[in-house]
């Protein structure tokens, strides 16, 4: 039986339970094969009660996609905050971004497919994620320029250029294309990182 909707902490806990059940089913069968009724059944509530916490099925999809993207953003922020040379942080960050996305494809294909759908359909959360990653790139590049490790005048412009240059190793569809066709992404990744560092004024 559905319980009355509460506010505050209980509401947050209910939303978390719904997202937890939805994500578990997404991982098992994929988001396209999961209905609101399926999620409700897992929790012993009615579909109508799900909609008290989420205005639409898309809102559930976007929230779970946001969880996945936040995992990557948290890793990126942790690297950016490290007390290390900017060149080292940028190289590590680019490597982590690619490996995290590639690992999601290999070990959690249904979740990769969710991110692909979000990218193809231009969900706002994807745009926000890209902007957040650019902001992290920019912070590292600005710090590197101030320390004399990079030779750039406009850190924001350089961050956008880095994102564009790194797109084959960042975009979920392009990563999938490489993996499916057996391309050596690791060699390409190393070459592209070297190219990016050299373009920023750091070679070797």
DAZI-V431754 format. One record per backbone hydrogen bond with DSSP energy under -1.0 kcal/mol. NH is the residue of the N-H (numbers start at 1). CO is the residue of the C=O. E is the energy in kcal/mol with one decimal. If there is no record, write none. Layout:
((NH:CO:E) (NH:CO:E))
This chain:
((12:8:-2.2) (13:9:-2.5) (14:10:-2.1) (15:11:-2.3) (16:12:-2.3) (17:13:-2.2) (18:14:-2.2) (19:15:-2.6) (20:16:-2.4) (21:17:-2.3) (22:18:-2.5) (23:19:-2.9) (24:20:-2.0) (25:21:-1.9) (26:22:-2.7) (27:23:-2.5) (28:24:-1.2) (29:25:-3.0) (30:26:-1.8) (34:31:-1.3) (39:35:-1.9) (40:36:-2.7) (41:37:-2.4) (42:38:-1.8) (43:39:-1.1) (45:40:-2.3) (50:46:-1.2) (51:47:-1.7) (53:50:-1.5) (54:50:-1.6) (61:57:-2.0) (62:58:-2.9) (63:59:-1.8) (64:60:-2.2) (65:61:-2.5) (66:62:-2.3) (67:63:-1.6) (68:64:-1.8) (69:65:-2.4) (70:66:-2.4) (71:67:-1.5) (72:68:-1.2) (73:69:-2.4) (74:70:-2.7) (75:71:-1.6) (76:72:-2.3) (77:73:-2.7) (78:74:-2.1) (79:75:-2.0) (80:76:-2.5) (81:77:-1.8) (82:79:-1.3) (84:82:-1.5) (89:85:-2.3) (90:86:-2.8) (91:87:-2.0) (92:88:-2.4) (93:89:-2.7) (94:90:-2.6) (95:91:-1.9) (96:92:-2.7) (97:93:-2.6) (98:94:-1.9) (99:95:-2.7) (100:96:-2.8) (101:97:-1.8) (102:98:-2.7) (103:99:-2.5) (104:100:-2.0) (105:101:-1.8) (106:102:-2.2) (107:103:-3.0) (108:104:-2.0) (111:108:-1.2) (112:108:-1.9) (113:109:-2.7) (114:110:-1.3) (115:111:-1.9) (116:112:-2.4) (117:113:-2.5) (118:114:-2.3) (119:115:-2.2) (120:116:-2.9) (121:117:-2.2) (123:118:-2.5) (126:123:-1.5) (127:123:-1.2) (128:124:-2.4) (129:125:-1.9) (130:126:-2.5) (131:127:-2.2) (132:128:-2.1) (133:129:-2.6) (134:130:-2.4) (135:131:-2.0) (136:132:-1.8) (137:133:-2.6) (138:134:-2.9) (139:135:-2.1) (140:136:-2.1) (141:137:-2.8) (142:138:-2.9) (143:139:-2.1) (144:140:-2.3) (145:141:-2.5) (146:142:-2.3) (147:143:-1.4) (148:145:-1.1) (149:144:-3.0) (150:144:-1.3) (151:200:-3.3) (158:154:-2.3) (159:155:-2.3) (160:156:-1.9) (161:157:-2.0) (162:158:-2.4) (163:159:-2.4) (164:160:-2.2) (165:161:-2.7) (166:162:-2.1) (169:166:-2.1) (170:167:-1.7) (171:167:-3.0) (175:171:-2.4) (176:172:-2.1) (177:173:-2.2) (178:174:-1.9) (179:175:-2.4) (180:176:-2.9) (181:177:-1.8) (182:179:-1.4) (183:178:-2.7) (185:183:-1.6) (188:184:-1.7) (189:185:-2.7) (190:186:-2.2) (191:187:-2.2) (192:188:-2.5) (193:189:-2.3) (194:190:-2.1) (195:191:-2.2) (196:192:-2.5) (197:193:-2.6) (198:194:-2.3) (199:195:-2.3) (200:196:-1.7) (201:198:-1.3) (202:197:-3.3))
